[in-house]
């Protein structure tokens, strides 16, 4: 086994996804009423995070051979062994807890945890940490891995490190136009002034700016051309970065803004079109980049809902160790 293969196995852990989704239309679980406003509230399936799948995966002996618990969101059960996870029970959720099998090495990453919440069952805890690979006590590799929780799918296991985002089928079918997203959350910041980028290749580098957890919701109207390329209009947008630590705040609403938001006072460049290149599977089963070609109008109806929560906002391999975001009770508001 050569040194390059070990590096590849470590780097494969930080793609930001874990599971596959059956894309069932019934991912909306139930309705309720906000007693304060009278708004209709729609719960995303398994969005109360009280049901989790326990995956017990034994890593390769050359990197220690430990058995890791790799959490997934879905109907409560236990799965033993290094089996690729395929979403079950109608769960629309994936996480950055991932099984990688690269060059004969089985390795996991765990950065999202099932965590008890007093009086509320469980919640999801997203944590930014250093994932370390030690080979026979000789080669030690550290990769920064953020916790990520999102609607979408990934073809597991991860088998290479080429363009991590290309392995993520981003978003799920959705045709409604909610006015807000509602969830409970808590935040712990690392306290560091700047972030680091640590890929396992070379020394860590400094990235300017404080690390912040975030929530990103995009509503897209997608279509394909004759060659299977995917295009989209951005119908709705909500991007929230959390710059202060706090204990659990319940039933917090964040407005979804429709149409072109570039002239709005809250607009930031990271809310813009194609800020991050994301991928989806086309009708031919091929992974293609989603090319946002413009902003939708008031008459446009979305075809897909994209939603993600992250413990760090800087993308793959970038963040501050210790940043933590707790999320619970994810709902859409009408």
C-alpha positions as CSV (number, residue, x, y, z in Angstrom):
1,X,0.0,0.0,0.0
2,X,1.5,3.3,-1.0
3,X,1.4,6.7,0.7
4,X,-0.7,8.3,-2.0
5,X,-3.5,5.7,-1.5
6,X,-3.6,6.5,2.2
7,X,-3.9,10.2,1.5
8,X,-6.8,9.6,-1.0
9,X,-8.6,7.5,1.6
10,X,-8.4,10.4,4.1
11,X,-9.4,13.1,1.7
12,X,-12.4,11.1,0.5
13,X,-14.1,11.6,3.9
14,X,-14.9,15.3,3.5
15,X,-17.3,15.4,0.6
16,X,-20.2,16.6,2.8
17,X,-22.7,13.8,2.2
18,X,-23.6,10.3,3.2
19,X,-26.8,8.7,2.1
20,X,-29.0,7.9,-0.9
21,X,-32.6,9.0,-1.2
22,X,-35.5,7.1,-2.7
23,X,-37.0,10.5,-3.7
24,X,-40.5,9.5,-2.6
25,X,-43.0,12.3,-3.0
26,X,-44.3,11.8,0.6
27,X,-41.3,13.4,2.3
28,X,-43.7,16.0,3.9
29,X,-44.7,14.3,7.1
30,X,-47.6,16.2,8.7
31,X,-49.3,19.6,9.2
32,X,-49.8,21.8,12.2
33,X,-50.8,25.4,13.0
34,X,-48.6,28.0,14.5
35,X,-50.7,29.2,17.5
36,X,-49.2,32.6,17.5
37,X,-49.7,33.5,13.9
38,X,-52.2,31.0,12.5
39,X,-49.7,30.0,9.8
40,X,-49.8,26.5,8.4
41,X,-46.7,24.5,9.4
42,X,-45.6,21.5,7.4
43,X,-43.1,19.1,8.9
44,X,-40.4,17.6,6.7
45,X,-40.3,13.8,7.1
46,X,-38.0,12.7,10.0
47,X,-37.3,16.4,10.6
48,X,-37.9,16.1,14.3
49,X,-34.7,14.0,14.4
50,X,-36.1,11.5,16.9
51,X,-35.5,8.5,14.6
52,X,-32.0,7.4,13.7
53,X,-30.3,4.5,11.9
54,X,-27.3,3.1,13.8
55,X,-24.6,1.9,11.3
56,X,-21.8,0.0,12.9
57,X,-18.8,-0.1,10.5
58,X,-15.4,-1.7,11.1
59,X,-12.6,0.3,9.5
60,X,-9.6,-1.4,7.8
61,X,-7.0,-2.9,10.1
62,X,-4.2,-0.9,8.5
63,X,-5.7,2.3,9.9
64,X,-6.6,0.7,13.3
65,X,-9.6,-1.5,12.6
66,X,-11.9,0.3,15.0
67,X,-15.7,-0.1,14.7
68,X,-17.4,3.3,14.3
69,X,-21.0,4.3,14.8
70,X,-22.0,6.2,11.7
71,X,-25.4,7.8,12.3
72,X,-28.1,8.2,9.5
73,X,-31.5,9.8,9.8
74,X,-34.4,7.4,9.1
75,X,-36.6,4.7,10.7
76,X,-35.0,3.4,13.9
77,X,-32.9,0.3,13.3
78,X,-29.3,-1.0,13.4
79,X,-27.2,-2.0,10.4
80,X,-23.9,-3.8,11.0
81,X,-21.1,-3.9,8.4
82,X,-19.6,-1.7,5.7
83,X,-22.7,-1.7,3.6
84,X,-23.5,1.3,1.3
85,X,-26.4,3.2,2.8
86,X,-29.5,3.6,0.6
87,X,-32.1,5.9,2.2
88,X,-35.1,4.0,3.6
89,X,-38.5,4.6,5.0
90,X,-39.0,7.8,2.9
91,X,-36.2,9.7,4.6
92,X,-35.1,12.7,2.5
93,X,-32.1,13.5,4.7
94,X,-28.4,12.8,4.2
95,X,-25.4,13.8,6.3
96,X,-21.7,14.1,6.2
97,X,-21.4,10.8,8.0
98,X,-20.0,8.7,5.2
99,X,-18.5,5.4,4.3
100,X,-15.4,5.6,2.1
101,X,-13.8,2.6,0.4
102,X,-10.7,3.9,-1.5
103,X,-7.8,1.7,-2.8
104,X,-9.0,-1.1,-0.6
105,X,-9.2,0.9,2.6
106,X,-12.5,1.2,4.5
107,X,-12.8,4.4,6.4
108,X,-15.6,6.5,7.9
109,X,-16.2,10.1,8.9
110,X,-18.7,11.0,11.6
111,X,-19.5,14.7,12.1
112,X,-23.2,14.5,12.7
113,X,-24.5,12.9,15.9
114,X,-27.8,11.8,17.4
115,X,-27.9,13.9,20.5
116,X,-30.4,13.9,23.4
117,X,-32.3,17.2,23.9
118,X,-34.0,17.6,27.2
119,X,-37.8,17.3,26.9
120,X,-37.6,17.0,23.1
121,X,-36.2,13.5,22.3
122,X,-33.2,13.8,20.0
123,X,-31.7,16.5,17.8
124,X,-29.0,16.6,15.2
125,X,-25.6,17.9,16.3
126,X,-23.3,19.1,13.6
127,X,-19.6,19.3,14.6
128,X,-16.4,20.6,12.9
129,X,-13.4,18.4,13.7
130,X,-10.2,17.0,12.4
131,X,-10.5,13.5,11.0
132,X,-7.2,11.7,11.6
133,X,-5.8,8.7,9.7
134,X,-2.9,6.9,11.3
135,X,-1.3,4.1,9.3
136,X,0.7,1.7,11.5
137,X,1.7,4.6,13.6
138,X,3.9,5.9,10.8
139,X,1.8,8.1,8.5
140,X,-0.5,10.5,10.2
141,X,-2.9,12.6,8.1
142,X,-5.4,15.2,9.4
143,X,-8.3,16.5,7.4
144,X,-10.8,19.1,8.5
145,X,-14.4,17.8,8.3
146,X,-17.5,19.9,8.9
147,X,-20.9,18.5,9.9
148,X,-23.5,18.8,7.2
149,X,-27.2,17.8,7.1
150,X,-29.2,18.2,3.9
151,X,-31.9,17.1,1.6
152,X,-30.5,15.1,-1.3
153,X,-28.5,11.9,-2.0
154,X,-25.0,10.6,-2.4
155,X,-23.9,7.3,-4.1
156,X,-22.1,5.6,-1.2
157,X,-19.4,4.3,-0.8
158,X,-17.1,7.1,-1.8
159,X,-14.5,5.6,-4.0
160,X,-12.3,8.5,-5.2
161,X,-11.6,12.2,-4.4
162,X,-12.4,13.7,-7.8
163,X,-14.7,16.7,-7.5
164,X,-16.5,15.8,-4.2
165,X,-19.6,17.9,-5.1
166,X,-20.1,15.8,-8.2
167,X,-21.1,12.9,-6.0
168,X,-23.9,14.8,-4.4
169,X,-27.4,14.7,-6.0
170,X,-28.5,18.0,-4.6
171,X,-32.1,18.7,-3.6
172,X,-35.4,16.8,-3.8
173,X,-38.6,17.2,-6.0
174,X,-40.9,20.0,-4.6
175,X,-43.5,22.3,-6.1
176,X,-44.8,24.5,-3.3
177,X,-43.9,28.0,-2.3
178,X,-43.6,28.3,1.5
179,X,-43.0,31.8,2.9
180,X,-40.5,30.7,5.6
181,X,-38.6,27.8,7.1
182,X,-38.9,27.2,10.8
183,X,-36.6,25.2,13.1
184,X,-35.0,25.0,16.6
185,X,-31.3,25.6,16.9
186,X,-28.3,26.2,19.1
187,X,-24.8,27.4,18.2
188,X,-21.4,27.1,19.7
189,X,-18.6,29.0,18.0
190,X,-14.9,28.1,18.1
191,X,-13.9,31.5,19.3
192,X,-11.1,31.7,16.7
193,X,-10.6,34.8,14.6
194,X,-9.8,33.0,11.3
195,X,-10.5,29.6,9.8
196,X,-8.1,26.9,8.5
197,X,-8.0,24.9,5.3
198,X,-6.7,21.4,6.0
199,X,-7.0,18.8,3.2
200,X,-4.4,16.3,4.3
201,X,-2.1,17.5,1.5
202,X,0.6,19.7,2.9
203,X,0.4,22.0,5.9
204,X,-2.8,23.8,7.0
205,X,-3.4,27.3,5.6
206,X,-5.2,30.2,7.2
207,X,-8.5,31.4,5.7
208,X,-9.5,34.9,6.7
209,X,-12.7,35.4,8.6
210,X,-14.6,33.8,11.5
211,X,-16.2,30.5,11.0
212,X,-20.0,30.4,11.1
213,X,-22.6,27.7,10.9
214,X,-25.2,28.3,8.3
215,X,-28.6,27.3,6.8
216,X,-29.2,27.5,3.1
217,X,-32.5,27.0,1.4
218,X,-32.9,27.3,-2.4
219,X,-36.1,26.8,-4.5
220,X,-35.2,26.0,-8.1
221,X,-37.1,25.5,-11.3
222,X,-35.0,23.0,-13.3
223,X,-35.1,21.6,-16.8
224,X,-32.8,19.7,-19.2
225,X,-31.6,20.2,-22.7
226,X,-31.4,17.4,-25.3
227,X,-27.9,16.5,-24.1
228,X,-29.0,16.0,-20.5
229,X,-27.5,19.3,-19.2
230,X,-29.4,20.7,-16.2
231,X,-30.4,24.4,-16.0
232,X,-32.4,26.2,-13.3
233,X,-34.0,29.5,-12.4
234,X,-33.6,30.5,-8.7
235,X,-37.2,30.9,-7.5
236,X,-36.7,31.3,-3.8
237,X,-33.7,32.0,-1.5
238,X,-32.9,31.9,2.2
239,X,-29.3,32.0,3.5
240,X,-28.6,32.5,7.1
241,X,-25.2,32.5,8.8
242,X,-25.0,32.3,12.6
243,X,-22.4,34.7,14.0
244,X,-23.2,34.4,17.7
245,X,-23.3,31.5,20.1
246,X,-26.6,30.7,21.8
247,X,-28.5,28.0,23.7
248,X,-31.5,26.4,22.0
249,X,-33.9,28.8,20.4
250,X,-37.3,27.2,19.4
251,X,-39.6,27.9,16.6
252,X,-37.4,30.4,14.8
253,X,-38.6,31.5,11.4
254,X,-36.5,32.6,8.5
255,X,-38.2,34.3,5.5
256,X,-37.8,32.8,2.0
257,X,-37.4,35.6,-0.5
258,X,-38.7,35.1,-4.0
259,X,-37.4,36.4,-7.3
260,X,-34.3,38.6,-7.9
261,X,-32.9,39.5,-4.5
262,X,-29.7,41.3,-5.6
263,X,-31.2,44.8,-4.9
264,X,-32.5,43.9,-1.5
265,X,-30.6,45.4,1.5
266,X,-29.9,42.0,3.0
267,X,-28.3,40.6,-0.1
268,X,-24.7,39.2,0.1
269,X,-22.6,37.8,-2.7
270,X,-22.7,34.3,-1.2
271,X,-26.5,34.3,-1.8
272,X,-26.0,34.7,-5.5
273,X,-26.5,32.4,-8.5
274,X,-23.9,29.6,-8.8
275,X,-22.0,30.7,-5.8
276,X,-21.2,27.0,-5.3
277,X,-21.2,24.6,-8.2
278,X,-23.8,21.9,-7.2
279,X,-24.7,18.7,-9.1
280,X,-27.9,16.7,-9.7
281,X,-28.7,13.5,-11.5
282,X,-30.4,14.0,-14.9
283,X,-33.1,11.8,-16.5
284,X,-30.4,9.6,-18.0
285,X,-28.9,8.9,-14.6
286,X,-25.9,11.1,-15.2
287,X,-24.5,13.6,-12.7
288,X,-24.5,17.1,-14.2
289,X,-23.8,20.6,-12.7
290,X,-26.8,22.6,-12.0
291,X,-26.4,25.8,-14.1
292,X,-28.5,28.6,-12.6
293,X,-29.3,30.9,-15.5
294,X,-31.3,33.6,-13.8
295,X,-33.8,34.6,-11.2
296,X,-37.3,33.3,-11.3
297,X,-40.4,35.5,-11.6
298,X,-43.4,35.7,-9.3
299,X,-45.2,33.2,-11.6
300,X,-42.5,30.6,-11.6
301,X,-43.2,27.4,-9.6
302,X,-40.2,25.5,-8.2
303,X,-39.5,21.9,-9.2
304,X,-36.9,21.3,-6.4
305,X,-36.2,22.2,-2.8
306,X,-32.6,22.4,-1.7
307,X,-31.9,22.7,2.1
308,X,-28.7,22.2,4.0
309,X,-27.3,23.0,7.5
310,X,-23.6,23.2,8.1
311,X,-21.4,23.6,11.2
312,X,-18.9,25.6,9.0
313,X,-19.6,27.9,6.1
314,X,-16.4,27.8,4.1
315,X,-16.9,24.7,1.9
316,X,-14.9,21.4,1.9
317,X,-11.9,21.2,4.2
318,X,-12.4,24.8,5.6
319,X,-13.6,25.8,9.1
320,X,-12.7,26.0,12.7
321,X,-12.4,23.0,15.0
322,X,-15.1,23.1,17.6
323,X,-17.8,25.0,15.7
324,X,-21.1,23.3,16.5
325,X,-24.7,23.6,15.3
326,X,-27.6,21.8,16.9
327,X,-30.8,21.5,14.7
328,X,-34.3,20.2,15.6
329,X,-37.9,20.3,14.3
330,X,-37.4,21.4,10.7
331,X,-40.7,22.7,9.2
332,X,-42.0,24.8,6.3
333,X,-44.4,27.7,6.9
334,X,-47.3,28.8,4.6
